[in-house]
Amino acid sequence: MKRIFTCISIALLLLVVGQGLFAATTYKEAPALAAQVKAGKLPAVAKRLPQNPLVVKPDKIGTYGGTWRMGMT
């Protein structure tokens, strides 16, 4: 269950926050989703992103992984 939540979280972050990052650069697959793409369960990252993404200029590019702590369970 925790792994599914992590995969969904990463996918949402890529779609909502990271859209501007991928608009001008080559697409990079999230490591947690790469196995699902390889197995054919998910389309490639280029097909999951919108054609006209929101452009956001970040201060720096983060890394995958870590612990997401929430105030509720």
Biopython code that builds the backbone (N, CA, C, O; Angstrom):
import numpy as np
from Bio.PDB.StructureBuilder import StructureBuilder

atoms = [
    (1, "MET", "N", (0.828, -1.187, 0.000)),
    (1, "MET", "CA", (0.000, 0.000, 0.000)),
    (1, "MET", "C", (0.877, 1.258, 0.000)),
    (1, "MET", "O", (0.594, 2.224, -0.708)),
    (2, "LYS", "N", (1.950, 1.230, 0.808)),
    (2, "LYS", "CA", (2.828, 2.392, 0.894)),
    (2, "LYS", "C", (3.522, 2.632, -0.445)),
    (2, "LYS", "O", (3.721, 3.782, -0.837)),
    (3, "ARG", "N", (3.892, 1.562, -1.152)),
    (3, "ARG", "CA", (4.557, 1.680, -2.448)),
    (3, "ARG", "C", (3.602, 2.279, -3.482)),
    (3, "ARG", "O", (4.012, 3.105, -4.297)),
    (4, "ILE", "N", (2.346, 1.872, -3.453)),
    (4, "ILE", "CA", (1.359, 2.415, -4.386)),
    (4, "ILE", "C", (1.165, 3.906, -4.122)),
    (4, "ILE", "O", (1.095, 4.704, -5.057)),
    (5, "PHE", "N", (1.080, 4.276, -2.845)),
    (5, "PHE", "CA", (0.920, 5.681, -2.483)),
    (5, "PHE", "C", (2.124, 6.494, -2.966)),
    (5, "PHE", "O", (1.969, 7.608, -3.466)),
    (6, "THR", "N", (3.317, 5.929, -2.811)),
    (6, "THR", "CA", (4.533, 6.606, -3.267)),
    (6, "THR", "C", (4.505, 6.800, -4.777)),
    (6, "THR", "O", (4.827, 7.884, -5.264)),
    (7, "CYS", "N", (4.126, 5.770, -5.524)),
    (7, "CYS", "CA", (4.064, 5.872, -6.986)),
    (7, "CYS", "C", (3.041, 6.909, -7.430)),
    (7, "CYS", "O", (3.301, 7.697, -8.340)),
    (8, "ILE", "N", (1.897, 6.906, -6.796)),
    (8, "ILE", "CA", (0.861, 7.879, -7.140)),
    (8, "ILE", "C", (1.336, 9.288, -6.798)),
    (8, "ILE", "O", (1.101, 10.227, -7.559)),
    (9, "SER", "N", (2.000, 9.435, -5.660)),
    (9, "SER", "CA", (2.502, 10.744, -5.252)),
    (9, "SER", "C", (3.518, 11.276, -6.246)),
    (9, "SER", "O", (3.477, 12.448, -6.619)),
    (10, "ILE", "N", (4.428, 10.416, -6.673)),
    (10, "ILE", "CA", (5.445, 10.835, -7.635)),
    (10, "ILE", "C", (4.791, 11.217, -8.957)),
    (10, "ILE", "O", (5.158, 12.220, -9.568)),
    (11, "ALA", "N", (3.835, 10.429, -9.393)),
    (11, "ALA", "CA", (3.151, 10.736, -10.644)),
    (11, "ALA", "C", (2.427, 12.079, -10.564)),
    (11, "ALA", "O", (2.480, 12.873, -11.504)),
    (12, "LEU", "N", (1.760, 12.328, -9.456)),
    (12, "LEU", "CA", (1.063, 13.600, -9.300)),
    (12, "LEU", "C", (2.035, 14.766, -9.250)),
    (12, "LEU", "O", (1.775, 15.820, -9.831)),
    (13, "LEU", "N", (3.146, 14.584, -8.562)),
    (13, "LEU", "CA", (4.144, 15.649, -8.517)),
    (13, "LEU", "C", (4.676, 15.953, -9.911)),
    (13, "LEU", "O", (4.866, 17.116, -10.267)),
    (14, "LEU", "N", (4.912, 14.920, -10.688)),
    (14, "LEU", "CA", (5.393, 15.126, -12.052)),
    (14, "LEU", "C", (4.360, 15.850, -12.901)),
    (14, "LEU", "O", (4.703, 16.722, -13.699)),
    (15, "LEU", "N", (3.114, 15.492, -12.729)),
    (15, "LEU", "CA", (2.071, 16.098, -13.555)),
    (15, "LEU", "C", (1.703, 17.510, -13.109)),
    (15, "LEU", "O", (1.424, 18.366, -13.949)),
    (16, "VAL", "N", (1.699, 17.764, -11.817)),
    (16, "VAL", "CA", (1.245, 19.057, -11.320)),
    (16, "VAL", "C", (2.389, 20.056, -11.189)),
    (16, "VAL", "O", (2.315, 21.156, -11.735)),
    (17, "VAL", "N", (3.437, 19.686, -10.475)),
    (17, "VAL", "CA", (4.520, 20.621, -10.182)),
    (17, "VAL", "C", (5.588, 20.599, -11.257)),
    (17, "VAL", "O", (6.092, 21.651, -11.652)),
    (18, "GLY", "N", (5.933, 19.435, -11.728)),
    (18, "GLY", "CA", (7.064, 19.316, -12.635)),
    (18, "GLY", "C", (6.763, 19.539, -14.095)),
    (18, "GLY", "O", (7.630, 19.287, -14.932)),
    (19, "GLN", "N", (5.592, 19.993, -14.441)),
    (19, "GLN", "CA", (5.251, 20.169, -15.851)),
    (19, "GLN", "C", (6.188, 21.144, -16.538)),
    (19, "GLN", "O", (6.605, 20.895, -17.669)),
    (20, "GLY", "N", (6.523, 22.224, -15.900)),
    (20, "GLY", "CA", (7.419, 23.209, -16.491)),
    (20, "GLY", "C", (8.833, 22.683, -16.653)),
    (20, "GLY", "O", (9.540, 23.093, -17.574)),
    (21, "LEU", "N", (9.252, 21.796, -15.791)),
    (21, "LEU", "CA", (10.596, 21.230, -15.892)),
    (21, "LEU", "C", (10.776, 20.427, -17.164)),
    (21, "LEU", "O", (11.847, 20.440, -17.771)),
    (22, "PHE", "N", (9.733, 19.733, -17.563)),
    (22, "PHE", "CA", (9.845, 18.839, -18.695)),
    (22, "PHE", "C", (9.454, 19.486, -20.020)),
    (22, "PHE", "O", (9.621, 18.877, -21.076)),
    (23, "ALA", "N", (8.949, 20.683, -19.976)),
    (23, "ALA", "CA", (8.512, 21.337, -21.204)),
    (23, "ALA", "C", (9.688, 21.680, -22.112)),
    (23, "ALA", "O", (9.587, 21.546, -23.331)),
    (24, "ALA", "N", (10.795, 22.118, -21.532)),
    (24, "ALA", "CA", (11.926, 22.565, -22.335)),
    (24, "ALA", "C", (13.074, 21.561, -22.348)),
    (24, "ALA", "O", (14.061, 21.777, -23.050)),
    (25, "THR", "N", (12.973, 20.482, -21.600)),
    (25, "THR", "CA", (14.045, 19.499, -21.513)),
    (25, "THR", "C", (13.552, 18.144, -22.007)),
    (25, "THR", "O", (12.372, 17.968, -22.310)),
    (26, "THR", "N", (14.471, 17.198, -22.082)),
    (26, "THR", "CA", (14.059, 15.843, -22.425)),
    (26, "THR", "C", (13.329, 15.237, -21.245)),
    (26, "THR", "O", (13.578, 15.597, -20.094)),
    (27, "TYR", "N", (12.435, 14.326, -21.533)),
    (27, "TYR", "CA", (11.640, 13.699, -20.491)),
    (27, "TYR", "C", (12.467, 12.671, -19.746)),
    (27, "TYR", "O", (13.228, 11.914, -20.349)),
    (28, "LYS", "N", (12.311, 12.649, -18.420)),
    (28, "LYS", "CA", (12.985, 11.663, -17.583)),
    (28, "LYS", "C", (11.927, 10.911, -16.807)),
    (28, "LYS", "O", (11.063, 11.519, -16.175)),
    (29, "GLU", "N", (11.988, 9.607, -16.851)),
    (29, "GLU", "CA", (11.034, 8.756, -16.148)),
    (29, "GLU", "C", (11.394, 8.666, -14.675)),
    (29, "GLU", "O", (12.570, 8.534, -14.336)),
    (30, "ALA", "N", (10.410, 8.735, -13.796)),
    (30, "ALA", "CA", (10.636, 8.544, -12.368)),
    (30, "ALA", "C", (11.067, 7.097, -12.138)),
    (30, "ALA", "O", (10.462, 6.184, -12.702)),
    (31, "PRO", "N", (12.091, 6.868, -11.329)),
    (31, "PRO", "CA", (12.560, 5.496, -11.099)),
    (31, "PRO", "C", (11.473, 4.573, -10.561)),
    (31, "PRO", "O", (11.446, 3.391, -10.903)),
    (32, "ALA", "N", (10.579, 5.091, -9.726)),
    (32, "ALA", "CA", (9.520, 4.263, -9.161)),
    (32, "ALA", "C", (8.503, 3.837, -10.227)),
    (32, "ALA", "O", (7.828, 2.820, -10.063)),
    (33, "LEU", "N", (8.389, 4.601, -11.312)),
    (33, "LEU", "CA", (7.408, 4.289, -12.355)),
    (33, "LEU", "C", (8.023, 3.582, -13.567)),
    (33, "LEU", "O", (7.299, 3.057, -14.413)),
    (34, "ALA", "N", (9.348, 3.568, -13.650)),
    (34, "ALA", "CA", (10.019, 2.986, -14.813)),
    (34, "ALA", "C", (9.678, 1.512, -14.999)),
    (34, "ALA", "O", (9.503, 1.057, -16.129)),
    (35, "ALA", "N", (9.581, 0.763, -13.904)),
    (35, "ALA", "CA", (9.247, -0.667, -14.003)),
    (35, "ALA", "C", (7.835, -0.870, -14.541)),
    (35, "ALA", "O", (7.588, -1.797, -15.312)),
    (36, "GLN", "N", (6.912, -0.006, -14.138)),
    (36, "GLN", "CA", (5.531, -0.117, -14.622)),
    (36, "GLN", "C", (5.440, 0.231, -16.102)),
    (36, "GLN", "O", (4.651, -0.367, -16.834)),
    (37, "VAL", "N", (6.238, 1.188, -16.544)),
    (37, "VAL", "CA", (6.263, 1.548, -17.968)),
    (37, "VAL", "C", (6.835, 0.382, -18.765)),
    (37, "VAL", "O", (6.318, 0.028, -19.825)),
    (38, "LYS", "N", (7.909, -0.211, -18.242)),
    (38, "LYS", "CA", (8.551, -1.331, -18.922)),
    (38, "LYS", "C", (7.609, -2.530, -19.030)),
    (38, "LYS", "O", (7.637, -3.259, -20.022)),
    (39, "ALA", "N", (6.773, -2.732, -18.007)),
    (39, "ALA", "CA", (5.822, -3.844, -18.005)),
    (39, "ALA", "C", (4.585, -3.546, -18.846)),
    (39, "ALA", "O", (3.766, -4.438, -19.069)),
    (40, "GLY", "N", (4.435, -2.311, -19.316)),
    (40, "GLY", "CA", (3.283, -1.953, -20.133)),
    (40, "GLY", "C", (2.063, -1.528, -19.340)),
    (40, "GLY", "O", (0.984, -1.375, -19.912)),
    (41, "LYS", "N", (2.205, -1.333, -18.030)),
    (41, "LYS", "CA", (1.074, -0.927, -17.194)),
    (41, "LYS", "C", (0.814, 0.582, -17.273)),
    (41, "LYS", "O", (-0.304, 1.033, -17.023)),
    (42, "LEU", "N", (1.843, 1.356, -17.619)),
    (42, "LEU", "CA", (1.726, 2.807, -17.764)),
    (42, "LEU", "C", (2.261, 3.217, -19.132)),
    (42, "LEU", "O", (3.177, 2.579, -19.650)),
    (43, "PRO", "N", (1.702, 4.271, -19.723)),
    (43, "PRO", "CA", (2.291, 4.789, -20.960)),
    (43, "PRO", "C", (3.590, 5.535, -20.647)),
    (43, "PRO", "O", (3.852, 5.864, -19.490)),
    (44, "ALA", "N", (4.376, 5.795, -21.642)),
    (44, "ALA", "CA", (5.632, 6.529, -21.464)),
    (44, "ALA", "C", (5.356, 7.918, -20.917)),
    (44, "ALA", "O", (4.259, 8.452, -21.079)),
    (45, "VAL", "N", (6.351, 8.499, -20.273)),
    (45, "VAL", "CA", (6.172, 9.808, -19.632)),
    (45, "VAL", "C", (5.771, 10.882, -20.650)),
    (45, "VAL", "O", (5.007, 11.786, -20.314)),
    (46, "ALA", "N", (6.264, 10.799, -21.865)),
    (46, "ALA", "CA", (5.900, 11.782, -22.896)),
    (46, "ALA", "C", (4.408, 11.727, -23.226)),
    (46, "ALA", "O", (3.819, 12.739, -23.605)),
    (47, "LYS", "N", (3.799, 10.555, -23.084)),
    (47, "LYS", "CA", (2.370, 10.416, -23.370)),
    (47, "LYS", "C", (1.504, 10.773, -22.170)),
    (47, "LYS", "O", (0.313, 11.041, -22.325)),
    (48, "ARG", "N", (2.097, 10.780, -20.962)),
    (48, "ARG", "CA", (1.338, 11.118, -19.758)),
    (48, "ARG", "C", (1.281, 12.617, -19.512)),
    (48, "ARG", "O", (0.377, 13.091, -18.823)),
    (49, "LEU", "N", (2.216, 13.366, -20.054)),
    (49, "LEU", "CA", (2.238, 14.808, -19.845)),
    (49, "LEU", "C", (1.341, 15.529, -20.850)),
    (49, "LEU", "O", (1.167, 15.043, -21.967)),
    (50, "PRO", "N", (0.768, 16.674, -20.481)),
    (50, "PRO", "CA", (-0.079, 17.430, -21.413)),
    (50, "PRO", "C", (0.751, 18.071, -22.524)),
    (50, "PRO", "O", (1.960, 18.253, -22.382)),
    (51, "GLN", "N", (0.087, 18.412, -23.632)),
    (51, "GLN", "CA", (0.787, 19.037, -24.750)),
    (51, "GLN", "C", (1.200, 20.469, -24.435)),
    (51, "GLN", "O", (2.248, 20.921, -24.897)),
    (52, "ASN", "N", (0.401, 21.185, -23.665)),
    (52, "ASN", "CA", (0.718, 22.561, -23.275)),
    (52, "ASN", "C", (0.842, 22.636, -21.753)),
    (52, "ASN", "O", (-0.091, 23.073, -21.079)),
    (53, "PRO", "N", (1.974, 22.219, -21.210)),
    (53, "PRO", "CA", (2.107, 22.178, -19.748)),
    (53, "PRO", "C", (2.297, 23.560, -19.136)),
    (53, "PRO", "O", (2.747, 24.493, -19.801)),
    (54, "LEU", "N", (1.951, 23.672, -17.869)),
    (54, "LEU", "CA", (2.206, 24.880, -17.100)),
    (54, "LEU", "C", (3.718, 25.006, -16.918)),
    (54, "LEU", "O", (4.367, 24.033, -16.533)),
    (55, "VAL", "N", (4.286, 26.161, -17.183)),
    (55, "VAL", "CA", (5.730, 26.358, -17.086)),
    (55, "VAL", "C", (6.063, 26.985, -15.736)),
    (55, "VAL", "O", (5.606, 28.084, -15.423)),
    (56, "VAL", "N", (6.858, 26.281, -14.945)),
    (56, "VAL", "CA", (7.292, 26.747, -13.632)),
    (56, "VAL", "C", (8.806, 26.666, -13.608)),
    (56, "VAL", "O", (9.374, 25.623, -13.930)),
    (57, "LYS", "N", (9.477, 27.767, -13.225)),
    (57, "LYS", "CA", (10.935, 27.764, -13.164)),
    (57, "LYS", "C", (11.365, 27.495, -11.720)),
    (57, "LYS", "O", (11.166, 28.339, -10.846)),
    (58, "PRO", "N", (11.956, 26.319, -11.466)),
    (58, "PRO", "CA", (12.350, 25.970, -10.092)),
    (58, "PRO", "C", (13.676, 26.609, -9.697)),
    (58, "PRO", "O", (14.464, 27.012, -10.553)),
    (59, "ASP", "N", (13.912, 26.696, -8.385)),
    (59, "ASP", "CA", (15.203, 27.164, -7.880)),
    (59, "ASP", "C", (16.277, 26.120, -8.144)),
    (59, "ASP", "O", (17.399, 26.447, -8.532)),
    (60, "LYS", "N", (15.918, 24.857, -7.928)),
    (60, "LYS", "CA", (16.827, 23.744, -8.188)),
    (60, "LYS", "C", (16.000, 22.492, -8.438)),
    (60, "LYS", "O", (14.823, 22.442, -8.081)),
    (61, "ILE", "N", (16.600, 21.495, -9.039)),
    (61, "ILE", "CA", (15.925, 20.236, -9.315)),
    (61, "ILE", "C", (16.200, 19.294, -8.155)),
    (61, "ILE", "O", (17.354, 19.103, -7.772)),
    (62, "GLY", "N", (15.169, 18.711, -7.602)),
    (62, "GLY", "CA", (15.296, 17.826, -6.449)),
    (62, "GLY", "C", (15.694, 16.417, -6.830)),
    (62, "GLY", "O", (16.071, 16.146, -7.971)),
    (63, "THR", "N", (15.606, 15.525, -5.861)),
    (63, "THR", "CA", (15.948, 14.126, -6.068)),
    (63, "THR", "C", (14.746, 13.267, -5.712)),
    (63, "THR", "O", (13.870, 13.694, -4.961)),
    (64, "TYR", "N", (14.709, 12.064, -6.251)),
    (64, "TYR", "CA", (13.642, 11.120, -5.948)),
    (64, "TYR", "C", (13.924, 10.440, -4.617)),
    (64, "TYR", "O", (15.078, 10.277, -4.220)),
    (65, "GLY", "N", (12.867, 10.049, -3.941)),
    (65, "GLY", "CA", (13.022, 9.298, -2.701)),
    (65, "GLY", "C", (12.749, 10.158, -1.478)),
    (65, "GLY", "O", (12.333, 11.312, -1.583)),
    (66, "GLY", "N", (12.993, 9.569, -0.323)),
    (66, "GLY", "CA", (12.770, 10.270, 0.930)),
    (66, "GLY", "C", (11.491, 9.817, 1.594)),
    (66, "GLY", "O", (10.872, 8.844, 1.162)),
    (67, "THR", "N", (11.093, 10.510, 2.634)),
    (67, "THR", "CA", (9.913, 10.168, 3.407)),
    (67, "THR", "C", (8.946, 11.343, 3.368)),
    (67, "THR", "O", (9.324, 12.488, 3.613)),
    (68, "TRP", "N", (7.704, 11.040, 3.057)),
    (68, "TRP", "CA", (6.665, 12.055, 3.034)),
    (68, "TRP", "C", (5.897, 11.954, 4.350)),
    (68, "TRP", "O", (5.233, 10.949, 4.606)),
    (69, "ARG", "N", (5.984, 12.972, 5.167)),
    (69, "ARG", "CA", (5.307, 12.982, 6.456)),
    (69, "ARG", "C", (4.066, 13.855, 6.349)),
    (69, "ARG", "O", (4.111, 14.983, 5.859)),
    (70, "MET", "N", (2.949, 13.291, 6.825)),
    (70, "MET", "CA", (1.684, 14.023, 6.771)),
    (70, "MET", "C", (1.119, 14.173, 8.191)),
    (70, "MET", "O", (1.475, 13.409, 9.088)),
    (71, "GLY", "N", (0.255, 15.145, 8.383)),
    (71, "GLY", "CA", (-0.336, 15.387, 9.679)),
    (71, "GLY", "C", (-1.496, 14.452, 10.010)),
    (71, "GLY", "O", (-1.964, 14.423, 11.148)),
    (72, "MET", "N", (-1.959, 13.689, 9.021)),
    (72, "MET", "CA", (-3.071, 12.766, 9.281)),
    (72, "MET", "C", (-2.744, 11.412, 8.667)),
    (72, "MET", "O", (-1.881, 11.303, 7.796)),
    (73, "THR", "N", (-3.440, 10.393, 9.128)),
    (73, "THR", "CA", (-3.216, 9.042, 8.577)),
    (73, "THR", "C", (-4.438, 8.532, 7.882)),
    (73, "THR", "O", (-4.431, 7.416, 7.360)),
]
sb = StructureBuilder()
sb.init_structure("model")
sb.init_model(0)
sb.init_chain("A")
sb.init_seg("    ")
for serial, (resi, resn, name, xyz) in enumerate(atoms, 1):
    if name == "N":
        sb.init_residue(resn, " ", resi, " ")
    sb.init_atom(name, np.array(xyz, "f"), 0.0, 1.0, " ", f" {name:<3s}", serial, name[0])
structure = sb.get_structure()
